């Protein structure tokens, strides 16, 4: 029980912390300040409970979304808030995390009539300037709270698998419960009570915390310099003459900091293919480069041609990789790097096909808009694949998660990845005028919209065991934006706003203080970076793909909040790129990794001496391409 306003609380034993709580009451919130003093290092929790409500749904952004899709996600992979399967370390009725592990330091409990939440400052300055990290927790059935100090309770979740020099170790990367205690501390926060439309009531809480805490990075170099450096580095560093392709690269710091190619980007979408081709093509246009710039490299057109050449007559879909990815599957054209996770193996994936088709038709539309010679053969193959997807579309609008490679059949319906077909269908409608493509997109977004409003999009990447994730919603945002442009229907603008709000649950609204180098004490700002999923708890640059969509939303609604959020992401990425090579210890300006760790999640990379790293010593081609796409599109828009 909390003490009354301003009352000093003294334990009955007379031996323990003394605490004072101060409250300031507002319309939909109560501001609090709690301070304590103790003869020993300890932690104090503030706990709330919500009584006599139904449809309860716990939310700690980036960590807990209900039970984290336990019904479809394999137990043991990532935290699940549940009383079921207690034999698994992942399953517990109470979870507490470091507050800086959430995009906004708040624990929220939704119900049918609204939501309650409590936030806390993620850090407190203790005695002698010592930093104390605070916590967030939630517990079944109806409890939530914060803590001064923290405990990763019941265990510390690092990663859903362990990576060793021998490869993937499917022993989960859970560590003993870590904690932070202090003898004296004062922290502040807010208690929210929002009446309204169930889970959507979380969005005013997130907005308020963002407006209170946001602190955007300030890049030193201009937009054009950043885009030019990205393009030049793709050609001079990333491209592998040996593989005749763009690659992912890695190194070891500090002993072997020279980047070396380790995986050619032979996939057709998601992490290669069209994701690389389109940004390279538009960067050439945005920077005024001649076509000859790619004479000694694989051109964007060549990448797209390889994708189109991979049409599978038996399935009516595209082969997921343009060439065999690994000696493990020497004859396979569907098994990409994700097949090693065994969730999508020996089958087509909606994510790879949907992403490839989206970029194929986006390129065709770009060529048409810029009076460039289009490619009717590409369009014909793209339409053949969409016709297959359309013929297999379920009555409720759903597309498949995986598809057979030997016949035209959906193997697995469960997941959000099929949403990537939606923007492809709308772009195909735009260029062909085929009304049935628009109809398919309309039916599909009606199905996927429920995931978004439920704050529970799951089943997009093939390496996360259908965890709740951020990536699939990016397709939803793009799809409904294009539908609003095509139809003018205000319902799609409303959906676009819901998609944006879901994205902000993953996009940091404050600046974390990483505890490991190279980001520790580097001046790096996390504000604007987005976490990938509850399974892979690190920042990546994929959210940059919806930069222009969020700006479109700001223009259409007059709500500058969305533009601020878009600007945060661009500034975050550009400023992060400026940390290479001096801070990161490898690479050059123009290199970009896919992993940045603001807290204790996914800190599995190690320096040569064994010290944990807060980033991956890598140059991920698709990650750099995501940033190049956002910058090149902005340059073209501002021209």
MITI-438495 format. One line per 4 residues: number of its first residue (from 0); their letters; for each residue x, y, z of C-alpha. Coordinates in steps of 0.5 Angstrom, whole numbers, plus 500, padded with zeros to 3 digits. Each point is the difference from the previous one (the first is absolute). Layout:
! residues N
NUM) a) X,Y,Z ~ ...
! end
This chain:
! residues 639
0) xxxx) 500,500,500 ~ 503,507,498 ~ 500,505,506 ~ 496,506,499
4) xxxx) 502,507,497 ~ 506,502,503 ~ 500,495,506 ~ 507,497,502
8) xxxx) 499,492,500 ~ 504,496,505 ~ 500,493,500 ~ 497,496,506
12) xxxx) 507,497,502 ~ 503,506,500 ~ 506,498,496 ~ 499,501,493
16) xxxx) 499,506,495 ~ 496,506,501 ~ 496,503,495 ~ 497,506,498
20) xxxx) 495,501,494 ~ 497,506,498 ~ 494,501,495 ~ 498,505,495
24) xxxx) 493,499,497 ~ 498,502,493 ~ 494,498,496 ~ 502,494,497
28) xxxx) 507,499,503 ~ 503,500,507 ~ 507,502,501 ~ 504,497,505
32) xxxx) 507,501,503 ~ 502,494,505 ~ 507,500,504 ~ 503,495,505
36) xxxx) 506,499,504 ~ 502,494,503 ~ 506,497,504 ~ 501,495,495
40) xxxx) 499,500,492 ~ 493,498,498 ~ 495,501,495 ~ 493,503,501
44) xxxx) 494,498,495 ~ 494,504,499 ~ 494,496,498 ~ 493,501,498
48) xxxx) 494,495,499 ~ 494,501,495 ~ 494,497,503 ~ 493,498,497
52) xxxx) 502,501,493 ~ 500,495,494 ~ 504,499,494 ~ 507,501,503
56) xxxx) 506,501,496 ~ 507,501,503 ~ 505,505,496 ~ 507,501,501
60) xxxx) 502,503,494 ~ 505,496,496 ~ 500,494,505 ~ 493,498,502
64) xxxx) 494,500,496 ~ 495,496,503 ~ 503,493,501 ~ 504,502,494
68) xxxx) 496,495,495 ~ 501,494,504 ~ 495,496,496 ~ 504,500,494
72) xxxx) 507,502,503 ~ 504,494,502 ~ 501,500,508 ~ 507,501,502
76) xxxx) 502,505,495 ~ 498,507,503 ~ 497,503,506 ~ 492,497,501
80) xxxx) 496,503,505 ~ 496,494,502 ~ 498,495,505 ~ 501,495,495
84) xxxx) 506,495,498 ~ 504,502,507 ~ 505,495,498 ~ 503,505,495
88) xxxx) 504,505,502 ~ 496,505,496 ~ 494,499,503 ~ 498,504,506
92) xxxx) 494,504,503 ~ 505,506,502 ~ 505,503,495 ~ 505,506,502
96) xxxx) 505,503,496 ~ 504,506,500 ~ 496,506,498 ~ 505,502,495
100) xxxx) 498,494,496 ~ 494,503,498 ~ 499,505,495 ~ 496,504,505
104) xxxx) 501,499,507 ~ 493,498,502 ~ 496,494,502 ~ 493,500,498
108) xxxx) 494,496,501 ~ 494,500,495 ~ 493,498,501 ~ 493,501,496
112) xxxx) 499,507,503 ~ 507,503,499 ~ 507,499,503 ~ 504,502,506
116) xxxx) 507,500,500 ~ 506,503,504 ~ 507,502,498 ~ 507,502,503
120) xxxx) 506,503,499 ~ 504,495,497 ~ 506,502,504 ~ 502,504,506
124) xxxx) 506,503,503 ~ 502,497,506 ~ 506,501,505 ~ 506,503,497
128) xxxx) 497,500,493 ~ 499,493,500 ~ 495,498,495 ~ 494,496,502
132) xxxx) 496,496,495 ~ 492,500,501 ~ 495,494,498 ~ 493,499,497
136) xxxx) 496,494,502 ~ 493,496,499 ~ 497,495,503 ~ 494,495,499
140) xxxx) 494,501,501 ~ 500,508,501 ~ 506,503,503 ~ 505,505,497
144) xxxx) 506,504,502 ~ 506,503,501 ~ 506,499,504 ~ 506,505,503
148) xxxx) 506,496,498 ~ 498,493,496 ~ 500,493,500 ~ 500,496,493
152) xxxx) 494,495,503 ~ 500,494,500 ~ 506,500,495 ~ 504,505,495
156) xxxx) 498,498,493 ~ 506,502,495 ~ 498,496,494 ~ 495,495,497
160) xxxx) 506,496,498 ~ 508,500,501 ~ 505,501,495 ~ 506,496,500
164) xxxx) 506,499,496 ~ 498,494,498 ~ 493,503,498 ~ 493,501,503
168) xxxx) 499,496,506 ~ 493,499,502 ~ 501,500,507 ~ 497,507,502
172) xxxx) 504,506,502 ~ 497,501,507 ~ 504,502,506 ~ 499,501,507
176) xxxx) 496,505,503 ~ 504,507,500 ~ 498,506,505 ~ 502,507,502
180) xxxx) 499,502,507 ~ 502,507,504 ~ 500,502,507 ~ 497,507,498
184) xxxx) 496,502,494 ~ 494,505,497 ~ 496,499,494 ~ 494,503,497
188) xxxx) 495,497,495 ~ 493,501,498 ~ 494,495,501 ~ 495,500,495
192) xxxx) 492,499,499 ~ 497,500,493 ~ 493,499,499 ~ 499,498,493
196) xxxx) 500,495,494 ~ 504,494,504 ~ 507,499,497 ~ 500,506,496
200) xxxx) 500,504,507 ~ 507,498,500 ~ 502,505,495 ~ 499,507,503
204) xxxx) 504,497,506 ~ 506,499,495 ~ 499,506,497 ~ 500,504,506
208) xxxx) 507,496,503 ~ 503,502,493 ~ 498,507,500 ~ 503,500,507
212) xxxx) 507,496,499 ~ 502,501,493 ~ 506,502,498 ~ 502,500,493
216) xxxx) 507,498,497 ~ 503,506,496 ~ 504,497,494 ~ 506,504,498
220) xxxx) 500,499,493 ~ 495,502,495 ~ 495,495,496 ~ 504,500,494
224) xxxx) 506,498,503 ~ 497,494,504 ~ 497,498,493 ~ 506,500,496
228) xxxx) 504,497,506 ~ 495,494,500 ~ 500,499,492 ~ 508,501,500
232) xxxx) 501,495,505 ~ 495,495,497 ~ 505,500,494 ~ 507,500,503
236) xxxx) 499,496,507 ~ 494,496,499 ~ 500,497,493 ~ 504,494,500
240) xxxx) 503,498,493 ~ 501,493,503 ~ 492,499,501 ~ 498,505,494
244) xxxx) 495,503,505 ~ 499,504,506 ~ 501,497,506 ~ 500,500,508
248) xxxx) 507,501,503 ~ 503,499,507 ~ 506,501,504 ~ 503,500,506
252) xxxx) 502,506,505 ~ 505,502,501 ~ 505,494,498 ~ 497,499,493
256) xxxx) 496,506,498 ~ 500,499,493 ~ 493,499,497 ~ 500,493,496
260) xxxx) 494,498,496 ~ 496,494,503 ~ 493,499,497 ~ 498,502,493
264) xxxx) 493,504,500 ~ 497,494,495 ~ 493,501,503 ~ 495,503,496
268) xxxx) 497,505,506 ~ 500,501,507 ~ 508,500,501 ~ 502,501,493
272) xxxx) 497,500,492 ~ 495,505,499 ~ 502,503,507 ~ 507,502,497
276) xxxx) 498,501,493 ~ 495,506,501 ~ 504,504,504 ~ 506,500,496
280) xxxx) 496,501,494 ~ 497,507,503 ~ 506,502,503 ~ 503,500,493
284) xxxx) 495,505,498 ~ 500,504,507 ~ 507,501,499 ~ 500,501,493
288) xxxx) 505,494,499 ~ 501,497,492 ~ 497,493,499 ~ 508,498,499
292) xxxx) 501,501,508 ~ 498,493,500 ~ 504,497,494 ~ 505,496,504
296) xxxx) 494,498,505 ~ 494,497,500 ~ 495,505,498 ~ 493,501,503
300) xxxx) 497,497,494 ~ 504,494,500 ~ 498,499,507 ~ 492,500,498
304) xxxx) 502,496,494 ~ 502,494,504 ~ 494,501,504 ~ 495,499,494
308) xxxx) 504,495,497 ~ 499,496,506 ~ 493,499,499 ~ 497,493,502
312) xxxx) 496,497,495 ~ 497,494,505 ~ 498,505,506 ~ 499,506,496
316) xxxx) 504,504,505 ~ 508,503,500 ~ 505,496,502 ~ 502,503,507
320) xxxx) 508,500,498 ~ 503,501,493 ~ 505,495,501 ~ 502,494,505
324) xxxx) 501,504,507 ~ 504,494,503 ~ 503,494,499 ~ 495,497,505
328) xxxx) 495,501,495 ~ 504,499,493 ~ 494,500,496 ~ 495,504,503
332) xxxx) 497,507,498 ~ 496,501,506 ~ 504,499,506 ~ 503,506,502
336) xxxx) 504,502,506 ~ 494,499,504 ~ 499,493,498 ~ 505,498,506
340) xxxx) 495,502,505 ~ 495,495,497 ~ 494,504,501 ~ 500,501,492
344) xxxx) 503,494,497 ~ 500,497,493 ~ 494,505,498 ~ 499,507,497
348) xxxx) 499,506,505 ~ 495,505,500 ~ 505,505,503 ~ 505,499,494
352) xxxx) 495,500,495 ~ 496,506,502 ~ 506,504,501 ~ 503,498,493
356) xxxx) 493,502,497 ~ 499,506,504 ~ 507,503,497 ~ 499,497,493
360) xxxx) 494,504,499 ~ 502,506,504 ~ 506,500,495 ~ 496,500,494
364) xxxx) 495,506,503 ~ 507,504,501 ~ 502,498,493 ~ 493,503,497
368) xxxx) 500,506,505 ~ 507,502,498 ~ 499,499,492 ~ 505,494,500
372) xxxx) 499,494,496 ~ 496,495,504 ~ 501,492,499 ~ 493,497,498
376) xxxx) 503,493,501 ~ 501,501,507 ~ 493,503,501 ~ 498,494,496
380) xxxx) 503,495,505 ~ 498,504,506 ~ 493,500,498 ~ 500,492,499
384) xxxx) 503,500,507 ~ 494,504,503 ~ 495,496,496 ~ 503,494,504
388) xxxx) 499,503,507 ~ 493,503,498 ~ 498,494,498 ~ 502,497,507
392) xxxx) 498,505,504 ~ 495,498,506 ~ 493,502,500 ~ 501,505,506
396) xxxx) 506,503,496 ~ 506,497,503 ~ 506,498,496 ~ 504,494,502
400) xxxx) 507,500,504 ~ 503,495,496 ~ 498,496,493 ~ 502,494,497
404) xxxx) 506,500,495 ~ 497,494,496 ~ 492,502,499 ~ 496,506,501
408) xxxx) 498,499,507 ~ 501,504,507 ~ 503,496,505 ~ 500,504,506
412) xxxx) 494,506,501 ~ 502,502,507 ~ 504,507,500 ~ 501,507,498
416) xxxx) 505,499,494 ~ 495,500,495 ~ 498,507,501 ~ 506,502,496
420) xxxx) 496,498,494 ~ 495,505,501 ~ 505,506,498 ~ 502,496,494
424) xxxx) 493,499,498 ~ 498,508,500 ~ 507,502,496 ~ 498,494,495
428) xxxx) 493,503,500 ~ 503,507,499 ~ 504,498,494 ~ 495,495,496
432) xxxx) 493,503,502 ~ 498,493,502 ~ 494,501,505 ~ 501,493,503
436) xxxx) 507,501,503 ~ 497,506,504 ~ 494,496,502 ~ 505,495,503
440) xxxx) 504,505,504 ~ 493,503,503 ~ 498,493,502 ~ 507,498,503
444) xxxx) 501,507,504 ~ 493,499,503 ~ 503,493,503 ~ 507,503,502
448) xxxx) 497,506,503 ~ 497,496,506 ~ 508,498,502 ~ 502,507,500
452) xxxx) 494,503,504 ~ 501,494,505 ~ 508,502,501 ~ 501,493,498
456) xxxx) 503,499,493 ~ 504,494,500 ~ 503,495,495 ~ 504,504,495
460) xxxx) 508,498,500 ~ 501,493,499 ~ 506,500,506 ~ 495,502,506
464) xxxx) 495,494,501 ~ 494,505,498 ~ 502,505,506 ~ 496,506,500
468) xxxx) 504,505,496 ~ 501,507,497 ~ 502,498,493 ~ 493,497,497
472) xxxx) 497,507,502 ~ 504,504,495 ~ 497,496,494 ~ 493,502,503
476) xxxx) 502,507,501 ~ 502,500,492 ~ 494,496,498 ~ 495,505,503
480) xxxx) 504,506,498 ~ 499,498,493 ~ 493,498,501 ~ 499,507,502
484) xxxx) 503,503,494 ~ 496,495,496 ~ 493,501,503 ~ 500,506,504
488) xxxx) 496,496,505 ~ 501,503,507 ~ 500,493,503 ~ 507,499,497
492) xxxx) 503,506,503 ~ 497,498,507 ~ 503,493,499 ~ 507,504,498
496) xxxx) 500,504,507 ~ 499,493,503 ~ 505,497,497 ~ 505,506,502
500) xxxx) 498,500,507 ~ 502,492,500 ~ 506,502,497 ~ 502,505,506
504) xxxx) 499,494,505 ~ 507,498,497 ~ 503,507,499 ~ 504,502,505
508) xxxx) 497,507,503 ~ 506,501,505 ~ 508,500,500 ~ 502,493,503
512) xxxx) 507,499,503 ~ 503,494,498 ~ 505,497,505 ~ 504,497,495
516) xxxx) 505,503,495 ~ 500,502,494 ~ 494,504,502 ~ 501,501,507
520) xxxx) 502,507,501 ~ 501,501,493 ~ 494,506,499 ~ 496,495,496
524) xxxx) 492,501,501 ~ 495,495,500 ~ 494,505,498 ~ 497,498,494
528) xxxx) 503,492,499 ~ 495,495,500 ~ 501,493,503 ~ 498,494,496
532) xxxx) 496,495,504 ~ 499,497,507 ~ 505,495,497 ~ 505,504,498
536) xxxx) 501,505,505 ~ 505,505,496 ~ 499,506,495 ~ 500,500,493
540) xxxx) 499,505,494 ~ 494,497,497 ~ 495,505,502 ~ 503,505,496
544) xxxx) 496,497,494 ~ 494,503,503 ~ 503,507,500 ~ 496,503,494
548) xxxx) 494,496,503 ~ 500,504,506 ~ 502,507,497 ~ 494,498,495
552) xxxx) 495,499,507 ~ 503,506,503 ~ 498,504,494 ~ 493,497,499
556) xxxx) 498,501,507 ~ 504,506,502 ~ 503,496,506 ~ 507,502,501
560) xxxx) 501,495,505 ~ 501,495,494 ~ 505,504,496 ~ 504,501,507
564) xxxx) 500,492,500 ~ 502,500,493 ~ 506,505,501 ~ 502,496,506
568) xxxx) 502,494,497 ~ 504,503,494 ~ 504,504,505 ~ 501,494,504
572) xxxx) 503,496,494 ~ 504,506,497 ~ 503,501,507 ~ 501,493,501
576) xxxx) 504,500,493 ~ 504,505,503 ~ 503,496,505 ~ 504,496,495
580) xxxx) 506,499,500 ~ 502,504,506 ~ 495,497,505 ~ 498,493,497
584) xxxx) 508,498,499 ~ 499,498,493 ~ 497,502,493 ~ 499,507,498
588) xxxx) 495,505,499 ~ 495,497,496 ~ 500,493,503 ~ 494,498,504
592) xxxx) 498,494,505 ~ 493,497,501 ~ 501,499,508 ~ 501,506,505
596) xxxx) 498,498,507 ~ 498,505,505 ~ 499,496,506 ~ 502,493,502
600) xxxx) 496,496,494 ~ 504,496,495 ~ 507,503,502 ~ 503,493,498
604) xxxx) 505,503,495 ~ 507,500,504 ~ 507,504,499 ~ 506,496,499
608) xxxx) 501,500,508 ~ 493,498,501 ~ 497,506,502 ~ 493,501,498
612) xxxx) 498,505,494 ~ 494,504,499 ~ 500,499,493 ~ 502,495,495
616) xxxx) 507,500,496 ~ 496,500,493 ~ 498,503,494 ~ 494,498,498
620) xxxx) 498,502,493 ~ 492,500,501 ~ 501,504,506 ~ 504,506,496
624) xxxx) 495,499,495 ~ 494,502,504 ~ 504,506,502 ~ 502,502,493
628) xxxx) 492,499,498 ~ 498,505,505 ~ 505,505,498 ~ 500,499,493
632) xxxx) 492,501,500 ~ 501,506,504 ~ 505,503,496 ~ 495,499,494
636) xxx) 494,503,503 ~ 504,506,502 ~ 502,501,493
! end
